[in-house]
Amino acid sequence: MTFHNAKGLRPIRRPTLNRIGALGVALMLACGHATAAAPTGAPAAAAATPVSAPASLSVSKIDFKRGEDGAGRLVLQFDGQGANPDLRNQGNSVVIDVGNARLPEQLQKPLNVTDFATPVQRIDAKPYGGGTQLVLSTNSAFESLAYQSGNEYVVEITPKEGIAATGAITTSTVAQAASAVAQRGYSGRPVTFNFQDVPVRTVLQLIAEESNLNVVASDSVAGNVTLRLVNVPWDQALDIVLRAKGLDKRRDGSVIWVGPQAELAKFEQEKEDARIAIENREDLITDYVQINYHSASAIFKALTEARGIGNSGGGGGGGGPGGSSAQEESGFLTSRGRIVADERTNMLMISDIPKKVARMRELIGVIDRPVDQVLIESRIVIATDTFARELGAKFGVSGSRDNVFFSNTVENNGTNIRDRATVDTAYQRAVNEWAANGGTGAAPVRDPYTITRGLMSNLPVAATSNPASLALSILNAGYLLDVELSAMQTESRGEVISNPRVVTTNQREALIKQGKEIGYVTISAGGAGGGNQANVQFKEVVLELKVTPTITNDNRVFLNMAVKKDEVDQWIELEGYGTVPSINRREVNTAVLVEDGQTVVIGGVYEFTDRNSISKVPFLGDVPFLGNLFKKRSRNKDKAELLVFVTPKVLRVAKGK
């Protein structure tokens, strides 16, 4: 049996050497083996011949797992006890030799463990010199440790952090290595142990010597352990030994008590039972706590439902569920404690032992505090930009043929195509008849011989746009030429700004809305006589801001908010049923983290429309230059942008009562 205790670069004190040397002699005598003296000034060591294993001992299982912090964990199981494994680092590999255990043929195969994302990439298991050899190939710097318990041997390969580029040991390297160990929760001095089948009590004594702590082992601590630890913090070595033997520890100052887990748990349970028994015999007191900034019933509910057990009674009217199981199991009161909430005076009455009452008063003091408020200012901006341009034309030619005119007056003969002589004769006859009748009635009107306008192309700008027009008419003895050009250009820019703001306390929802309700008629069956029935319904068209703020510890505000702005776009006429509104809806629902007093854009929508259209007479509209008289052009550009800004401002409230 061999053990070694390394203390880094620290000089070894003479009393420590004496104690370790004496311990080595005791181990030698206990095991009945000869020892060799260590050279002067070197750490004390003792050598022993390992216990021979039975000839039938063999490896029964090879398992690999990923441990904490990316460590690779190899577990070897044997079909009996007494295996004597030996571990050594060889370059980028870890070699494990088990000379007294054979390797079954089904386990003689390589294992690819790259997917576990540990320093170990491959495990080669093969027979070696009548025993077994396992080679763990790695791809990075590592630290290895191993321990044995019964018929199980565990090897852990941990990634090494903070290694210098050169082989020299520098102050920075040591500091980085110490920091890496501290991150894993261990801060003890590194030690090196190499034991083969050593009593657990002996290992605990060595750890006590190294840690300068007092270790008390229970009488039930027994058994041996085999382990190899290289540069491992002593507190981590202690945890490994305890885990391997099913032990646990409790620390009180500089004293560590080690014992089986069940034994320690039983002791603590008995200690807790004794404490409860003492509390049950203690006299009760009653205290009254005034609630200033909260609701007494809400605090009562929180205290009695601390573990999610429902309350069996109300807290108002001067009392609550005095003996409910919720209070007994809440953890804030003893089984005899009572708490009552009075909503009228907003006060809590607590009855329990003095220690519990003092804790309850302290807890209520933490809960019953003024809460900071938040001013939320929102700004909704709707910007529009509209541009429209239209060009249209009217064109027509009218004329006469063989002194026949096109008239816009229809005579009694039912025709509007007459020559000049016919018109004069008809007019004279009408005058004579009017005179013969004594001149009563309206006098005849002479036909003006006008030529009716005949438009060959009629594509003007829409009349609803009130366009400007330019007309030209050319008239000679028998022909009329009409040309009319119309044009319209419209530009419009608008901006609508809404600025709702609201103040609320921390983590309390606030709602503000402004607008109107639009009434409209709906038709449903089931009226009088089996006919339809008209119903009037209302639809909200409002500007609404709903927000729940949460103030964080780093002076920021988390906003869970909804912003809505509706407006009536147009009214749709339904014949026989009245009108129905068409509503434009703009809504944002979001959660955002904002600095105190900072303005952010929580949402925006940008719309752009560009439309070009041409209406023309087929073929004629395609004639160069003259084709413009037979077509209409229009272009529309619409831009609309919606932006929602929000600015939270924390209104601090003085703490305390």
Solvent accessible surface area in square Angstrom, and as a share of the most:
residue,aa,sasa,rsa
1,M,13,0.06
2,T,47,0.27
3,F,2,0.01
4,H,57,0.26
5,N,5,0.03
6,A,24,0.18
7,K,16,0.07
8,G,61,0.58
9,L,164,0.82
10,R,71,0.26
11,P,111,0.70
12,I,55,0.28
13,R,131,0.48
14,R,150,0.55
15,P,76,0.48
16,T,3,0.02
17,L,26,0.13
18,N,90,0.46
19,R,105,0.38
20,I,8,0.04
21,G,25,0.25
22,A,64,0.50
23,L,20,0.10
24,G,6,0.06
25,V,76,0.43
26,A,55,0.42
27,L,10,0.05
28,M,38,0.17
29,L,128,0.64
30,A,85,0.66
31,C,52,0.31
32,G,66,0.63
33,H,69,0.31
34,A,93,0.72
35,T,56,0.32
36,A,75,0.58
37,A,104,0.81
38,A,43,0.33
39,P,102,0.64
40,T,139,0.81
41,G,61,0.58
42,A,36,0.28
43,P,46,0.29
44,A,19,0.15
45,A,48,0.38
46,A,9,0.07
47,A,55,0.42
48,A,26,0.20
49,T,97,0.56
50,P,58,0.36
51,V,95,0.54
52,S,99,0.64
53,A,20,0.15
54,P,78,0.49
55,A,110,0.85
56,S,84,0.54
57,L,5,0.03
58,S,9,0.06
59,V,0,0.00
60,S,62,0.40
61,K,97,0.41
62,I,26,0.13
63,D,38,0.20
64,F,16,0.07
65,K,107,0.45
66,R,125,0.46
67,G,29,0.28
68,E,152,0.68
69,D,93,0.48
70,G,10,0.09
71,A,8,0.06
72,G,0,0.00
73,R,74,0.27
74,L,1,0.00
75,V,16,0.09
76,L,0,0.00
77,Q,59,0.26
78,F,2,0.01
79,D,83,0.43
80,G,24,0.23
81,Q,132,0.58
82,G,30,0.29
83,A,9,0.07
84,N,39,0.20
85,P,3,0.02
86,D,75,0.39
87,L,5,0.02
88,R,92,0.34
89,N,79,0.41
90,Q,106,0.47
91,G,72,0.69
92,N,107,0.55
93,S,24,0.16
94,V,0,0.00
95,V,5,0.03
96,I,0,0.00
97,D,25,0.13
98,V,0,0.00
99,G,59,0.57
100,N,40,0.20
101,A,1,0.01
102,R,133,0.48
103,L,9,0.05
104,P,20,0.13
105,E,144,0.65
106,Q,130,0.58
107,L,36,0.18
108,Q,71,0.31
109,K,107,0.45
110,P,73,0.46
111,L,53,0.26
112,N,121,0.62
113,V,7,0.04
114,T,67,0.39
115,D,142,0.74
116,F,79,0.33
117,A,74,0.58
118,T,9,0.05
119,P,5,0.03
120,V,0,0.00
121,Q,42,0.19
122,R,110,0.40
123,I,0,0.00
124,D,37,0.19
125,A,8,0.07
126,K,93,0.39
127,P,72,0.46
128,Y,122,0.46
129,G,83,0.80
130,G,74,0.71
131,G,2,0.01
132,T,1,0.01
133,Q,13,0.06
134,L,0,0.00
135,V,29,0.17
136,L,1,0.00
137,S,34,0.22
138,T,14,0.08
139,N,99,0.51
140,S,54,0.35
141,A,50,0.39
142,F,24,0.10
143,E,57,0.26
144,S,6,0.04
145,L,11,0.06
146,A,0,0.00
147,Y,8,0.03
148,Q,11,0.05
149,S,30,0.19
150,G,36,0.35
151,N,66,0.34
152,E,59,0.27
153,Y,6,0.02
154,V,4,0.02
155,V,0,0.00
156,E,26,0.12
157,I,1,0.00
158,T,15,0.09
159,P,38,0.24
160,K,74,0.31
161,E,89,0.40
162,G,26,0.25
163,I,89,0.45
164,A,33,0.25
165,A,114,0.88
166,T,95,0.55
167,G,84,0.80
168,A,61,0.47
169,I,130,0.66
170,T,58,0.34
171,T,121,0.70
172,S,63,0.41
173,T,20,0.11
174,V,81,0.46
175,A,59,0.46
176,Q,84,0.37
177,A,35,0.27
178,A,61,0.47
179,S,55,0.36
180,A,8,0.06
181,V,27,0.16
182,A,57,0.44
183,Q,142,0.63
184,R,57,0.21
185,G,65,0.62
186,Y,48,0.18
187,S,104,0.67
188,G,14,0.14
189,R,90,0.33
190,P,63,0.40
191,V,0,0.00
192,T,21,0.12
193,F,1,0.00
194,N,51,0.26
195,F,0,0.00
196,Q,46,0.20
197,D,67,0.35
198,V,0,0.00
199,P,48,0.30
200,V,0,0.00
201,R,105,0.38
202,T,14,0.08
203,V,0,0.00
204,L,5,0.03
205,Q,92,0.41
206,L,0,0.00
207,I,1,0.01
208,A,20,0.16
209,E,43,0.19
210,E,1,0.00
211,S,16,0.11
212,N,104,0.53
213,L,22,0.11
214,N,87,0.45
215,V,36,0.21
216,V,77,0.44
217,A,28,0.22
218,S,13,0.08
219,D,139,0.72
220,S,63,0.41
221,V,2,0.01
222,A,76,0.59
223,G,39,0.38
224,N,64,0.33
225,V,3,0.01
226,T,13,0.07
227,L,2,0.01
228,R,50,0.18
229,L,0,0.00
230,V,48,0.28
231,N,95,0.49
232,V,7,0.04
233,P,5,0.03
234,W,33,0.12
235,D,30,0.15
236,Q,27,0.12
237,A,0,0.00
238,L,1,0.01
239,D,35,0.18
240,I,3,0.02
241,V,1,0.00
242,L,8,0.04
243,R,124,0.45
244,A,18,0.14
245,K,57,0.24
246,G,40,0.38
247,L,14,0.07
248,D,43,0.22
249,K,63,0.27
250,R,81,0.30
251,R,145,0.53
252,D,118,0.61
253,G,60,0.57
254,S,57,0.37
255,V,59,0.34
256,I,3,0.02
257,W,62,0.22
258,V,0,0.00
259,G,0,0.00
260,P,31,0.20
261,Q,98,0.43
262,A,80,0.62
263,E,63,0.28
264,L,0,0.00
265,A,56,0.43
266,K,133,0.56
267,F,98,0.41
268,E,69,0.31
269,Q,105,0.47
270,E,93,0.42
271,K,133,0.56
272,E,68,0.31
273,D,72,0.37
274,A,54,0.42
275,R,95,0.35
276,I,75,0.38
277,A,40,0.31
278,I,108,0.55
279,E,13,0.06
280,N,63,0.33
281,R,178,0.65
282,E,69,0.31
283,D,118,0.61
284,L,73,0.36
285,I,77,0.39
286,T,73,0.42
287,D,37,0.19
288,Y,126,0.48
289,V,5,0.03
290,Q,80,0.35
291,I,2,0.01
292,N,78,0.40
293,Y,97,0.37
294,H,85,0.38
295,S,47,0.30
296,A,0,0.00
297,S,34,0.22
298,A,44,0.34
299,I,2,0.01
300,F,3,0.01
301,K,115,0.49
302,A,59,0.46
303,L,6,0.03
304,T,2,0.01
305,E,49,0.22
306,A,47,0.37
307,R,170,0.62
308,G,68,0.65
309,I,55,0.28
310,G,54,0.52
311,N,45,0.23
312,S,92,0.59
313,G,31,0.30
314,G,59,0.57
315,G,10,0.10
316,G,30,0.29
317,G,85,0.81
318,G,43,0.41
319,G,27,0.26
320,G,21,0.21
321,P,17,0.11
322,G,26,0.25
323,G,52,0.50
324,S,13,0.09
325,S,64,0.41
326,A,2,0.02
327,Q,2,0.01
328,E,76,0.34
329,E,87,0.39
330,S,8,0.05
331,G,41,0.40
332,F,68,0.28
333,L,10,0.05
334,T,14,0.08
335,S,61,0.39
336,R,75,0.28
337,G,1,0.01
338,R,84,0.31
339,I,1,0.00
340,V,21,0.12
341,A,0,0.00
342,D,29,0.15
343,E,100,0.45
344,R,206,0.75
345,T,49,0.28
346,N,40,0.20
347,M,56,0.25
348,L,0,0.00
349,M,65,0.29
350,I,0,0.00
351,S,21,0.13
352,D,0,0.00
353,I,0,0.00
354,P,57,0.36
355,K,83,0.35
356,K,26,0.11
357,V,6,0.03
358,A,63,0.49
359,R,135,0.49
360,M,2,0.01
361,R,108,0.39
362,E,126,0.57
363,L,52,0.26
364,I,0,0.00
365,G,28,0.27
366,V,84,0.48
367,I,64,0.32
368,D,0,0.00
369,R,114,0.42
370,P,12,0.08
371,V,70,0.40
372,D,14,0.07
373,Q,65,0.29
374,V,0,0.00
375,L,35,0.18
376,I,0,0.00
377,E,33,0.15
378,S,0,0.00
379,R,110,0.40
380,I,3,0.02
381,V,21,0.12
382,I,13,0.07
383,A,34,0.27
384,T,59,0.34
385,D,44,0.23
386,T,48,0.28
387,F,43,0.18
388,A,14,0.11
389,R,111,0.40
390,E,27,0.12
391,L,86,0.43
392,G,6,0.06
393,A,2,0.02
394,K,47,0.20
395,F,31,0.13
396,G,2,0.02
397,V,68,0.39
398,S,14,0.09
399,G,15,0.14
400,S,23,0.15
401,R,181,0.66
402,D,118,0.61
403,N,84,0.43
404,V,43,0.25
405,F,24,0.10
406,F,94,0.39
407,S,6,0.04
408,N,101,0.52
409,T,51,0.30
410,V,106,0.61
411,E,57,0.26
412,N,164,0.84
413,N,95,0.49
414,G,59,0.57
415,T,47,0.27
416,N,61,0.31
417,I,98,0.50
418,R,22,0.08
419,D,57,0.29
420,R,109,0.40
421,A,70,0.54
422,T,60,0.35
423,V,5,0.03
424,D,53,0.27
425,T,84,0.49
426,A,29,0.22
427,Y,67,0.25
428,Q,100,0.44
429,R,135,0.49
430,A,37,0.29
431,V,44,0.25
432,N,82,0.42
433,E,102,0.46
434,W,83,0.29
435,A,64,0.50
436,A,87,0.67
437,N,104,0.53
438,G,63,0.60
439,G,30,0.29
440,T,97,0.56
441,G,68,0.65
442,A,98,0.76
443,A,58,0.45
444,P,41,0.26
445,V,137,0.79
446,R,107,0.39
447,D,8,0.04
448,P,80,0.50
449,Y,38,0.14
450,T,54,0.32
451,I,26,0.13
452,T,69,0.40
453,R,128,0.47
454,G,35,0.33
455,L,72,0.36
456,M,119,0.53
457,S,3,0.02
458,N,86,0.44
459,L,41,0.20
460,P,46,0.29
461,V,6,0.03
462,A,44,0.34
463,A,87,0.68
464,T,130,0.76
465,S,39,0.25
466,N,134,0.69
467,P,41,0.25
468,A,75,0.58
469,S,72,0.46
470,L,130,0.65
471,A,67,0.52
472,L,108,0.54
473,S,69,0.45
474,I,95,0.48
475,L,118,0.59
476,N,91,0.47
477,A,100,0.78
478,G,9,0.09
479,Y,123,0.47
480,L,22,0.11
481,L,58,0.29
482,D,7,0.03
483,V,29,0.17
484,E,36,0.16
485,L,84,0.42
486,S,8,0.05
487,A,43,0.34
488,M,27,0.12
489,Q,96,0.43
490,T,62,0.36
491,E,103,0.46
492,S,58,0.37
493,R,182,0.66
494,G,35,0.34
495,E,113,0.51
496,V,73,0.42
497,I,96,0.49
498,S,13,0.09
499,N,58,0.30
500,P,15,0.09
501,R,120,0.44
502,V,23,0.13
503,V,74,0.43
504,T,14,0.08
505,T,46,0.27
506,N,37,0.19
507,Q,118,0.52
508,R,158,0.58
509,E,105,0.47
510,A,11,0.09
511,L,92,0.46
512,I,66,0.33
513,K,88,0.37
514,Q,127,0.56
515,G,46,0.45
516,K,128,0.54
517,E,103,0.46
518,I,15,0.07
519,G,33,0.32
520,Y,49,0.19
521,V,54,0.31
522,T,39,0.23
523,I,66,0.34
524,S,46,0.30
525,A,89,0.69
526,G,61,0.59
527,G,15,0.14
528,A,108,0.84
529,G,92,0.88
530,G,72,0.70
531,G,34,0.32
532,N,108,0.55
533,Q,89,0.39
534,A,67,0.52
535,N,46,0.24
536,V,97,0.56
537,Q,87,0.39
538,F,130,0.54
539,K,86,0.37
540,E,71,0.32
541,V,9,0.05
542,V,9,0.05
543,L,25,0.12
544,E,22,0.10
545,L,0,0.00
546,K,74,0.31
547,V,1,0.00
548,T,41,0.24
549,P,0,0.00
550,T,39,0.23
551,I,25,0.13
552,T,44,0.25
553,N,168,0.86
554,D,78,0.40
555,N,72,0.37
556,R,80,0.29
557,V,0,0.00
558,F,84,0.35
559,L,0,0.00
560,N,88,0.45
561,M,4,0.02
562,A,21,0.16
563,V,4,0.02
564,K,37,0.16
565,K,26,0.11
566,D,15,0.08
567,E,62,0.28
568,V,44,0.25
569,D,79,0.41
570,Q,102,0.45
571,W,125,0.44
572,I,81,0.41
573,E,123,0.55
574,L,78,0.39
575,E,167,0.75
576,G,78,0.75
577,Y,101,0.38
578,G,35,0.33
579,T,51,0.30
580,V,42,0.24
581,P,16,0.10
582,S,30,0.19
583,I,43,0.22
584,N,52,0.27
585,R,138,0.50
586,R,57,0.21
587,E,85,0.38
588,V,28,0.16
589,N,103,0.53
590,T,43,0.25
591,A,57,0.44
592,V,36,0.21
593,L,78,0.39
594,V,2,0.01
595,E,81,0.36
596,D,52,0.27
597,G,42,0.40
598,Q,80,0.35
599,T,76,0.44
600,V,35,0.20
601,V,81,0.47
602,I,28,0.14
603,G,19,0.18
604,G,49,0.47
605,V,82,0.47
606,Y,130,0.49
607,E,104,0.47
608,F,101,0.42
609,T,52,0.30
610,D,68,0.35
611,R,127,0.46
612,N,103,0.53
613,S,51,0.33
614,I,95,0.48
615,S,51,0.33
616,K,94,0.40
617,V,45,0.26
618,P,93,0.58
619,F,172,0.71
620,L,79,0.40
621,G,1,0.01
622,D,91,0.47
623,V,64,0.37
624,P,115,0.72
625,F,171,0.71
626,L,100,0.50
627,G,1,0.01
628,N,75,0.38
629,L,35,0.18
630,F,20,0.08
631,K,29,0.12
632,K,46,0.19
633,R,101,0.37
634,S,20,0.13
635,R,92,0.34
636,N,41,0.21
637,K,60,0.26
638,D,54,0.28
639,K,82,0.35
640,A,33,0.26
641,E,63,0.28
642,L,18,0.09
643,L,52,0.26
644,V,4,0.02
645,F,54,0.22
646,V,0,0.00
647,T,16,0.09
648,P,0,0.00
649,K,87,0.37
650,V,18,0.10
651,L,74,0.37
652,R,141,0.52
653,V,52,0.30
654,A,87,0.68
655,K,125,0.53
656,G,39,0.38
657,K,136,0.58
